[in-house]
């Protein structure tokens, strides 16, 4: 079983960037399916990259495991449509891990990204390549995967490029 996780920005710059993330996530997941007998997708299903990845996985009939950073997470979604998408993905998920934080906090988001990184065999990061101001969850996750020398794919949401890091032939 190969676990592919996503971390990424909530706010993507327009339809071109969102389309890029969707296309790349789908292509990566198809490539993993072709190479491994079983693939599971891991996501916090936050708005933006997390949701796009989860939807791509489900479209390819890849099981989805999700993590909930804090109680009342659904209230964190900005629109009614985003809340509906979240509930659809949550219902479609095979498992949901609840981290138990009582309320929204940067600490809860960092813990969710740690969970994704810690449970992933390969990580996809839809990231702008900039260090975070403070402790941003995406930047934190990228630093963590680099420090552990684990395979990850950088979907650069600024210049729409893809870079593969720390790969071994058995993985991809």
C-alpha positions, -999 to 999 in steps of 0.1 A, spaced: 0 0 0 14 34 -10 1 65 8 2 97 -12 -5 129 8 -11 165 -1 -2 198 15 -9 231 -1 -22 265 -2 -58 273 5 -60 302 -19 -48 295 -54 -44 323 -78 -72 319 -103 -85 292 -126 -51 286 -144 -35 278 -111 -64 256 -99 -64 238 -133 -27 232 -130 -31 217 -96 -60 194 -107 -41 182 -138 -9 175 -120 -26 157 -91 -45 136 -115 -14 128 -135 6 119 -104 -21 97 -90 -26 79 -123 12 73 -124 12 59 -89 -18 37 -97 1 23 -127 31 14 -105 15 2 -73 -12 -23 -66 -28 -2 -40 -27 36 -35 -45 56 -7 -48 94 -8 -43 114 24 -57 149 28 -70 174 54 -95 184 26 -91 221 33 -102 245 6 -78 248 -23 -51 222 -31 -63 197 -5 -98 196 -19 -86 194 -55 -63 165 -47 -90 146 -28 -115 151 -57 -88 139 -82 -82 108 -61 -119 99 -58 -124 104 -95 -97 78 -100 -114 55 -74 -85 59 -50 -94 55 -14 -93 87 6 -82 90 43 -87 124 59 -75 142 90 -96 168 109 -74 194 126 -100 206 151 -136 203 163 -160 222 142 -136 221 112 -166 225 87 -172 260 100 -137 270 87 -150 268 51 -157 303 36 -188 296 15 -218 273 15 -205 256 -16 -171 250 1 -189 235 31 -209 212 8 -177 201 -10 -161 194 24 -191 173 35 -191 154 2 -154 146 6 -158 137 43 -187 113 35 -166 97 7 -136 92 29 -127 57 41 -113 69 74 -112 102 93 -86 109 120 -97 136 144 -67 153 161 -88 166 190 -79 203 190 -109 221 205 -108 251 181 -91 266 150 -54 274 156 -22 274 137 -11 246 160 -40 225 149 -32 231 112 5 223 118 -5 191 135 -27 181 106 2 187 82 25 167 104 0 139 103 -1 140 65 37 141 62 41 113 88 17 90 71 27 96 35 51 76 15 52 104 -11 41 140 -5 27 164 -30 32 201 -20 12 227 -39 34 255 -26 45 290 -37 81 283 -27 82 312 -1 89 307 36 59 314 57 54 344 79 54 327 113 47 290 112 27 284 80 15 248 78 25 243 41 60 256 46 63 237 78 53 204 60 78 211 32 106 217 57 97 185 75 97 163 44 130 178 33 146 172 67 135 135 66 148 131 30 115 116 19 101 118 -16 80 148 -25 67 165 -56 67 203 -56 38 218 -76 50 254 -78 18 275 -78 36 306 -89 54 295 -121 33 263 -126 62 240 -127 67 205 -112 98 193 -95 105 158 -81 127 156 -49 144 127 -31 130 99 -53 140 63 -54 130 42 -83 107 20 -62 84 49 -54 76 65 -87 
